């Protein structure tokens, strides 16, 4: 469930233009990497990674909302800071919460490794998170939430903790010089892990889609040629309704009339490694049509199909 929701959140960010915002920020980060490396005494590559990770945070949290016209609610204020109910739910572990954690891990890792000051890097990233929440709230660029601040801080802390063994064992020798061979082995290893993880994720998504396609074929065969008139007659009959339920290997999540219309709709759901997929069947007076679905629309409780 969390994995599928995370998938939709990432896809939504990409679709909303995060890359359009991130690429110019990335170019600026690379342009400033040499000067930054000289000022803090690290390699240009490490400085570039630190700046790029911060650029990614700004692109996701502020940039996309700015180009899309905001998205905040109500009046600009900092009332969320003293909202006890929001703070009480700040450890909500939904998909968005975990993505906020993941967003700050690279920044914690690379900023700490570049500056060699894990504690101050953590303080700085927490300050950046507070600033982002304040800008979102005052600029109506999003709904500021203590849960985001807590998740960002946890992600930054994880990254800063990881930087200590990484910097000592991989990035730097005792004299502070970069170990070029070991460093590139480390990068190749990270790239390999990312590649394997990505392939695994794509395989799971493909498996979930394949199950949905199989379900769609089963529904298409089970209800071929039926219309809303026939479905209405079956729903009015106890035996007919039971026949509909047993017509497929998966029972419908809901099945009924669409509002006050003459149409009927049903939803059949399946799951593969936590990814939810479903097929909607809409019957009209002339026939039937199928529509694929995923995520929350496959799991949300609906006693009756919505109109439209």
C-alpha positions in Angstrom: 0.0 0.0 0.0 2.8 2.4 1.0 4.9 1.4 -2.0 2.0 2.0 -4.4 1.2 5.3 -2.9 4.9 6.3 -3.1 4.9 5.3 -6.7 2.0 7.6 -7.4 3.6 10.5 -5.5 6.9 10.2 -7.4 5.0 9.9 -10.7 2.9 13.0 -9.7 6.0 15.0 -9.0 7.6 14.1 -12.3 4.4 14.8 -14.2 4.0 18.2 -12.4 7.3 19.4 -13.7 9.9 18.7 -11.0 12.5 18.0 -13.7 11.9 21.3 -15.4 12.7 23.0 -12.0 15.5 20.6 -11.0 17.6 20.7 -14.1 18.4 24.5 -14.0 19.1 24.2 -10.2 21.4 21.2 -11.0 23.2 23.3 -13.6 23.8 26.0 -11.0 25.0 23.4 -8.5 27.5 22.1 -10.9 28.7 25.6 -11.8 29.2 26.4 -8.1 30.9 23.1 -7.3 34.5 24.1 -8.0 34.3 27.3 -5.9 32.4 25.5 -3.1 35.0 22.7 -3.1 37.9 25.2 -2.6 36.1 27.0 0.2 35.3 23.9 2.2 38.3 21.8 1.2 36.8 18.8 -0.5 36.7 17.3 -4.0 34.7 19.0 -6.7 32.6 15.9 -7.2 31.7 15.7 -3.6 30.8 19.4 -3.5 28.7 18.9 -6.6 26.8 16.0 -5.1 26.1 18.0 -1.9 24.8 21.0 -3.9 22.8 18.8 -6.2 21.1 17.0 -3.3 20.0 20.4 -1.8 18.9 21.5 -5.3 16.7 18.4 -5.5 15.1 19.3 -2.1 14.3 22.8 -3.3 12.9 21.6 -6.6 10.5 19.1 -5.0 9.4 21.2 -2.0 9.2 24.7 -3.5 9.9 24.9 -7.2 7.2 22.6 -8.5 4.5 24.3 -6.4 5.7 27.7 -7.4 5.5 27.1 -11.2 2.1 25.4 -10.7 0.6 28.3 -8.8 1.0 27.2 -5.2 -1.4 24.9 -3.6 -1.6 26.1 0.0 -4.9 26.5 1.8 -6.4 29.4 3.8 -4.4 32.5 4.9 -0.6 32.7 5.1 0.3 32.1 8.7 2.6 30.1 11.0 -0.2 28.6 13.0 1.0 25.1 12.3 4.0 25.7 14.6 1.7 25.6 17.7 -0.9 23.2 16.4 -0.9 20.4 18.9 -3.0 18.1 16.8 -0.6 18.3 13.9 2.4 17.6 16.1 0.6 14.7 17.7 0.4 13.1 14.2 3.9 14.1 13.1 5.1 10.5 13.0 2.5 9.4 10.6 4.3 6.8 8.4 2.3 7.3 5.2 4.0 7.2 1.8 4.5 11.0 1.7 6.2 10.9 5.1 8.7 8.2 4.0 9.4 10.1 0.8 10.2 13.2 2.8 12.7 11.0 4.8 14.2 9.7 1.6 14.5 13.2 0.1 16.8 14.4 2.9 19.0 11.3 3.2 21.3 12.2 0.2 21.7 15.8 1.4 22.6 14.6 4.9 25.1 12.1 3.5 26.9 14.4 0.9 26.8 17.7 2.8 28.3 16.0 5.9 30.9 14.1 3.8 31.8 17.4 2.0 32.1 19.6 5.1 33.3 16.8 7.5 31.0 18.3 10.1 28.1 15.9 10.6 26.5 17.8 13.6 26.6 21.2 11.9 25.3 19.7 8.7 22.4 18.2 10.5 21.6 21.6 12.2 21.8 23.3 8.8 19.5 20.8 7.1 17.0 21.0 9.9 17.1 24.8 9.5 16.6 24.4 5.8 13.5 22.3 6.5 12.1 24.8 8.9 12.7 27.6 6.3 11.0 25.5 3.6 7.9 24.9 5.8 7.7 28.6 6.6 8.0 29.6 3.0 5.3 27.0 2.0 3.0 28.4 4.7 3.6 32.1 4.2 3.8 31.9 0.4 0.8 29.6 0.1 3.1 27.1 -1.8 1.8 24.1 0.1 0.3 23.0 3.4 3.0 23.3 6.1 3.0 20.3 8.4 5.1 19.3 11.4 5.1 15.8 10.0 7.2 17.0 7.1 9.6 18.8 9.4 10.0 15.6 11.5 10.4 13.4 8.4 13.0 15.8 6.9 15.0 15.9 10.1 15.0 12.1 10.4 16.2 11.8 6.8 18.9 14.3 7.3 20.0 12.6 10.6 20.2 9.2 8.8 22.3 10.7 6.0 24.6 12.5 8.4 25.1 9.3 10.4 25.9 7.4 7.2 28.5 10.0 6.2 30.8 9.2 9.1 31.7 5.6 8.0 31.5 6.5 4.3 33.9 9.4 4.7 36.3 7.4 6.8 36.3 4.2 4.9 35.5 5.3 1.3 35.8 9.0 0.5 38.9 10.2 2.5 42.1 8.8 3.8 43.7 9.9 7.1 45.3 12.9 5.5 42.0 14.2 4.0 42.9 13.2 0.4 40.3 11.4 -1.7 41.0 7.7 -2.4 40.3 7.8 -6.1 40.1 4.0 -6.7 38.0 3.2 -3.7 35.9 6.2 -4.3 35.0 5.1 -7.8 34.4 1.6 -6.6 32.0 3.1 -4.1 30.1 5.0 -6.8 29.9 2.0 -9.0 28.5 0.0 -6.1 25.9 2.7 -5.4 25.0 2.8 -9.0 24.6 -1.0 -9.1 22.4 -1.0 -6.0 20.2 1.7 -7.6 20.1 -0.2 -10.9 19.1 -3.4 -9.2 16.5 -1.7 -7.1 15.1 0.1 -10.1 14.9 -3.2 -12.1 13.2 -4.9 -9.2 10.7 -2.0 -8.9 9.9 -2.1 -12.6 9.5 -5.9 -12.4 7.0 -5.5 -9.5 5.1 -2.9 -11.4 5.1 -5.1 -14.5 3.8 -8.0 -12.5 1.0 -5.9 -11.0 0.0 -4.7 -14.4 0.1 -8.2 -15.8 -2.3 -9.4 -13.1 -4.6 -6.5 -13.9 -4.5 -7.4 -17.6 -5.4 -11.0 -16.7 -8.3 -9.8 -14.5 -9.5 -7.6 -17.3 -9.5 -10.5 -19.8 -11.4 -12.6 -17.3 -14.0 -9.9 -16.8 -14.3 -9.3 -20.5 -15.1 -13.0 -21.1 -17.4 -13.4 -18.1 -19.6 -10.4 -19.0 -19.2 -10.3 -22.8 -22.4 -9.0 -24.5 -24.1 -7.9 -21.3 -25.9 -4.6 -20.8 -27.2 -2.5 -18.0 -30.7 -4.0 -18.5 -29.4 -7.5 -17.9 -27.3 -6.4 -14.9 -30.3 -4.7 -13.3 -32.3 -7.9 -13.7 -29.5 -9.9 -12.0 -29.1 -7.5 -9.2 -32.8 -7.7 -8.5 -32.5 -11.5 -8.2 -30.7 -13.1 -5.4 -29.6 -16.0 -7.6 -28.6 -13.7 -10.4 -26.4 -11.6 -8.0 -24.7 -14.7 -6.7 -24.1 -15.8 -10.3 -22.3 -12.5 -10.9 -20.2 -12.9 -7.9 -19.1 -16.4 -8.9 -18.6 -15.4 -12.5 -15.0 -14.4 -11.8 -12.2 -15.6 -9.5 -12.2 -12.2 -7.8 -15.2 -10.8 -6.1 -16.1 -7.1 -6.9 -15.2 -4.4 -4.4 -18.5 -2.8 -5.1 -21.3 -3.2 -7.6 -24.4 -1.2 -8.2 -26.2 1.6 -10.0 -24.4 4.7 -11.0 -26.2 7.5 -9.2 -29.7 8.0 -10.6 -28.7 6.9 -14.1 -29.6 3.7 -16.0 -25.9 2.6 -15.8 -24.2 0.2 -13.5 -20.6 -0.2 -12.4 -18.5 -2.7 -10.6 -14.9 -2.7 -9.4 -12.7 -5.9 -9.2 -9.3 -5.6 -7.5 -6.0 -7.5 -7.4 -2.6 -7.0 -5.7 1.0 -7.8 -6.4 3.7 -7.2 -3.8 1.7 -4.4 -2.2 0.8 -2.7 -5.5 -2.9 -2.4 -6.0 -4.5 -2.7 -9.4 -8.2 -2.9 -10.4 -10.6 -3.0 -13.3 -13.8 -1.0 -13.4 -16.7 -2.4 -15.5 -19.3 0.1 -16.6 -22.6 -1.2 -18.1 -24.8 1.0 -20.3 -28.0 0.2 -22.0 -26.0 -0.6 -25.2 -23.1 -2.6 -23.7 -20.2 -2.6 -21.3 -16.7 -1.0 -21.1 -13.7 -1.6 -19.0 -11.3 0.9 -17.3 -8.1 0.1 -15.6 -7.3 1.6 -12.2 -4.5 1.6 -9.6 -3.7 2.8 -6.1 -6.2 4.3 -3.8 -9.1 4.1 -6.3 -8.7 0.3 -6.0 -8.9 0.2 -2.2 -11.2 3.1 -1.1 -14.5 1.9 0.3 -17.4 2.7 -2.0 -20.9 1.3 -1.2 -22.2 2.5 -4.6 -20.5 3.5 -7.8 -20.0 7.3 -8.3 -21.9 9.2 -10.9 -20.1 10.3 -14.1 
